[in-house]
Amino acid sequence: MNGTRLQGLHGQVVDRIGRALAARQIPEGGVLRLEDVQENYGVSRTVAREAVRVLESMRVVTSRPRIGVTVLPLSAWNLYDPQIIRWRLASPYRAEQLRELSELRAAVEVSAAILAASNADDLARQALYRHAGAMGTAATAGDRKGYVAADAAFHRVLLSASGNGMFAQFAEVTQELLESREELSLLPQHLSLTAVDQHRFVADAIHAADAAGAAAGVRALLAIADHEVESLL
């Protein structure tokens, strides 16, 4: 996974093509010619080549001699790449992406909470309380970006405290989802203090080494998030 935002002119071209692909404006099996990329986006052949190279690294397209740049099926894409998550959430098919992310979070974060109840050290426990507190402060102030930043930080600590390195890297996916919810107006108008309380409940359970409580708490806070999104779609 790579959480780096696309940079430069070629990055802008990659972003525009990626959004079109996620919106299925360019169908699976469709062919992109470098000449078309140059003409459609007003860039040099060098920039067009670099954009295609980035898309290939994401497994979104493949280049073949005498055929050109072919759009791969969604099943071949690197669906954990935060950039691809961003494109899919911004597309008309965002409900499908949100469902997949919800199911994935339920599988990963509940397991991470169970492990964190046993493996979290004092620094991680303190960090969970600190980030939950920051969420509460931001919610009361109506600070949406601060709320999302604290929420993402809470889940990053939770996943890392599991002691599972692969779970820890999943934090990039969670952060992308949370930031995209804010950018796409998929947060409620009044930020939820109920969600804040549920994060504190999870912090309490992990502090008490209560694996069952931590798992139940994460399930509950994910259910709150799902309800918020469904009410806004």
C-alpha positions as CSV (number, residue, x, y, z in Angstrom):
1,M,0.0,0.0,0.0
2,N,1.2,3.5,-0.7
3,G,-0.5,6.4,1.0
4,T,1.4,9.1,-0.9
5,R,-0.8,11.6,-2.8
6,L,0.0,11.8,-6.4
7,Q,2.4,14.7,-7.3
8,G,3.3,16.8,-10.3
9,L,1.7,17.0,-13.8
10,H,1.9,13.2,-14.4
11,G,0.2,12.8,-11.0
12,Q,-2.7,15.0,-12.1
13,V,-3.1,12.9,-15.3
14,V,-3.0,9.7,-13.3
15,D,-5.7,11.1,-11.0
16,R,-8.0,12.1,-13.8
17,I,-7.6,8.8,-15.7
18,G,-8.1,6.9,-12.4
19,R,-11.3,8.7,-11.6
20,A,-12.6,7.9,-15.1
21,L,-11.7,4.3,-14.7
22,A,-13.3,4.0,-11.3
23,A,-16.4,5.6,-12.7
24,R,-16.3,3.0,-15.5
25,Q,-16.2,5.7,-18.2
26,I,-13.4,3.7,-19.7
27,P,-14.6,0.0,-19.6
28,E,-12.6,-3.1,-18.7
29,G,-10.7,-4.2,-21.8
30,G,-10.7,-0.7,-23.2
31,V,-7.5,0.5,-24.8
32,L,-5.7,3.7,-23.9
33,R,-3.4,5.1,-26.6
34,L,-0.5,7.3,-25.5
35,E,-1.6,9.7,-28.3
36,D,-5.1,9.9,-26.8
37,V,-3.6,10.6,-23.3
38,Q,-1.5,13.4,-24.8
39,E,-4.4,15.0,-26.6
40,N,-7.0,14.6,-23.9
41,Y,-4.9,15.9,-21.1
42,G,-2.7,18.3,-23.0
43,V,0.6,16.8,-22.0
44,S,3.8,15.6,-23.6
45,R,4.5,12.0,-24.5
46,T,7.0,11.8,-21.6
47,V,4.3,12.8,-19.1
48,A,1.8,10.4,-20.7
49,R,4.3,7.5,-20.5
50,E,5.0,8.3,-16.8
51,A,1.3,8.4,-16.1
52,V,0.8,5.0,-17.7
53,R,3.7,3.6,-15.8
54,V,2.1,4.7,-12.5
55,L,-1.2,3.1,-13.5
56,E,0.6,-0.1,-14.4
57,S,2.2,-0.2,-10.9
58,M,-1.3,0.0,-9.4
59,R,-2.3,-3.0,-11.7
60,V,-5.1,-0.8,-13.2
61,V,-3.7,-1.2,-16.8
62,T,-1.2,-3.3,-18.6
63,S,0.9,-2.5,-21.7
64,R,1.3,-5.0,-24.4
65,P,3.3,-4.8,-27.7
66,R,1.1,-4.1,-30.7
67,I,-2.0,-3.8,-28.5
68,G,-1.4,-0.8,-26.4
69,V,-2.4,0.1,-22.8
70,T,-5.4,-2.1,-21.8
71,V,-7.7,-1.5,-18.9
72,L,-7.6,-4.5,-16.5
73,P,-10.7,-5.9,-14.7
74,L,-11.4,-4.5,-11.2
75,S,-10.4,-7.8,-9.7
76,A,-6.8,-7.3,-10.9
77,W,-6.4,-3.8,-9.4
78,N,-4.5,-3.2,-6.2
79,L,-7.7,-2.5,-4.3
80,Y,-5.8,-1.7,-1.0
81,D,-4.0,1.2,-2.6
82,P,-5.3,4.4,-0.9
83,Q,-5.4,6.2,-4.2
84,I,-7.7,3.6,-5.7
85,I,-9.9,3.6,-2.6
86,R,-10.1,7.4,-3.1
87,W,-11.2,7.0,-6.7
88,R,-13.8,4.4,-6.0
89,L,-15.3,6.4,-3.1
90,A,-15.5,9.5,-5.4
91,S,-17.2,7.4,-8.2
92,P,-20.9,6.7,-8.8
93,Y,-20.2,3.2,-7.3
94,R,-19.1,4.5,-3.9
95,A,-21.8,2.4,-2.1
96,E,-20.0,-0.8,-3.4
97,Q,-16.7,0.4,-2.1
98,L,-18.1,1.5,1.2
99,R,-19.7,-1.9,1.7
100,E,-16.4,-3.7,1.0
101,L,-14.5,-1.5,3.3
102,S,-17.1,-2.0,6.1
103,E,-16.8,-5.7,5.8
104,L,-13.0,-5.6,5.7
105,R,-12.8,-3.3,8.7
106,A,-15.1,-5.7,10.7
107,A,-12.8,-8.6,9.9
108,V,-9.5,-6.8,10.6
109,E,-10.2,-4.3,13.3
110,V,-12.2,-6.6,15.5
111,S,-9.4,-9.1,15.4
112,A,-6.9,-6.3,16.1
113,A,-8.8,-5.2,19.1
114,I,-8.8,-8.7,20.6
115,L,-5.0,-8.9,20.1
116,A,-4.5,-5.3,21.4
117,A,-6.3,-6.2,24.6
118,S,-3.4,-8.6,25.3
119,N,-0.5,-6.9,23.5
120,A,-1.0,-3.2,24.0
121,D,1.7,-1.5,26.2
122,D,1.1,1.5,28.4
123,L,2.1,4.0,25.7
124,A,-0.5,2.5,23.4
125,R,-3.2,2.5,26.0
126,Q,-2.4,6.2,26.9
127,A,-2.5,7.1,23.2
128,L,-5.9,5.5,22.7
129,Y,-7.3,7.7,25.5
130,R,-5.6,10.8,24.2
131,H,-7.0,10.3,20.6
132,A,-10.5,9.5,21.9
133,G,-10.3,12.7,24.0
134,A,-9.2,14.7,20.9
135,M,-12.1,13.3,19.0
136,G,-14.5,14.6,21.8
137,T,-12.9,18.0,21.8
138,A,-13.1,18.3,18.0
139,A,-16.7,17.0,18.0
140,T,-17.8,19.6,20.5
141,A,-16.1,22.4,18.5
142,G,-17.5,21.2,15.2
143,D,-13.9,20.7,13.9
144,R,-14.4,18.1,11.2
145,K,-10.8,17.8,10.1
146,G,-9.6,17.5,13.7
147,Y,-12.2,14.9,14.4
148,V,-11.2,12.8,11.4
149,A,-7.5,13.2,12.2
150,A,-8.0,12.0,15.8
151,D,-10.2,9.1,14.7
152,A,-7.6,8.0,12.2
153,A,-4.9,8.2,14.8
154,F,-7.0,6.1,17.3
155,H,-7.4,3.3,14.8
156,R,-3.7,3.5,13.8
157,V,-2.7,2.9,17.4
158,L,-5.3,0.2,17.8
159,L,-4.1,-1.7,14.7
160,S,-0.4,-1.3,15.7
161,A,-1.1,-2.4,19.3
162,S,-2.3,-5.7,17.9
163,G,1.3,-6.7,17.4
164,N,0.5,-7.8,13.9
165,G,2.5,-5.9,11.3
166,M,0.0,-6.5,8.5
167,F,-2.8,-5.2,10.7
168,A,-0.7,-2.1,11.4
169,Q,-0.4,-1.3,7.7
170,F,-4.1,-1.6,7.3
171,A,-4.3,1.8,9.0
172,E,-3.6,3.4,5.7
173,V,-6.9,2.0,4.4
174,T,-8.8,3.2,7.5
175,Q,-7.3,6.6,7.2
176,E,-8.2,6.9,3.5
177,L,-11.8,5.9,4.3
178,L,-12.1,8.4,7.1
179,E,-10.5,11.3,5.2
180,S,-12.7,10.5,2.1
181,R,-15.8,10.5,4.3
182,E,-15.0,14.1,5.3
183,E,-14.1,15.2,1.8
184,L,-17.3,13.6,0.3
185,S,-19.7,15.0,2.9
186,L,-20.3,11.5,4.4
187,L,-20.0,12.7,8.0
188,P,-23.1,13.8,9.8
189,Q,-23.7,17.6,10.2
190,H,-23.3,17.2,14.0
191,L,-20.4,15.1,14.8
192,S,-21.3,12.1,17.0
193,L,-20.5,12.2,20.7
194,T,-21.9,8.6,20.8
195,A,-19.1,7.5,18.5
196,V,-16.6,9.3,20.8
197,D,-18.0,7.5,23.8
198,Q,-17.7,4.2,21.9
199,H,-14.0,4.9,21.2
200,R,-13.5,5.5,24.9
201,F,-15.3,2.2,25.7
202,V,-12.8,0.4,23.4
203,A,-9.9,2.2,25.1
204,D,-11.3,1.1,28.5
205,A,-11.6,-2.5,27.4
206,I,-8.0,-2.6,26.0
207,H,-6.7,-1.0,29.2
208,A,-8.5,-3.7,31.2
209,A,-7.2,-6.5,28.9
210,D,-10.8,-7.3,28.1
211,A,-10.6,-8.9,24.7
212,A,-14.3,-9.7,24.4
213,G,-15.2,-6.1,25.4
214,A,-12.7,-4.6,23.0
215,A,-14.2,-6.7,20.1
216,A,-17.7,-5.8,21.0
217,G,-16.8,-2.1,21.3
218,V,-15.2,-2.1,17.8
219,R,-18.2,-3.8,16.3
220,A,-20.4,-1.2,17.9
221,L,-18.4,1.8,16.6
222,L,-18.2,0.3,13.1
223,A,-22.0,-0.1,13.2
224,I,-22.3,3.6,14.1
225,A,-20.1,4.5,11.2
226,D,-22.1,2.3,8.8
227,H,-25.4,3.9,10.0
228,E,-24.0,7.4,9.5
229,V,-22.9,6.6,5.9
230,E,-26.2,4.9,5.0
231,S,-28.2,7.8,6.2
232,L,-26.2,10.2,4.1
233,L,-26.0,8.2,0.8
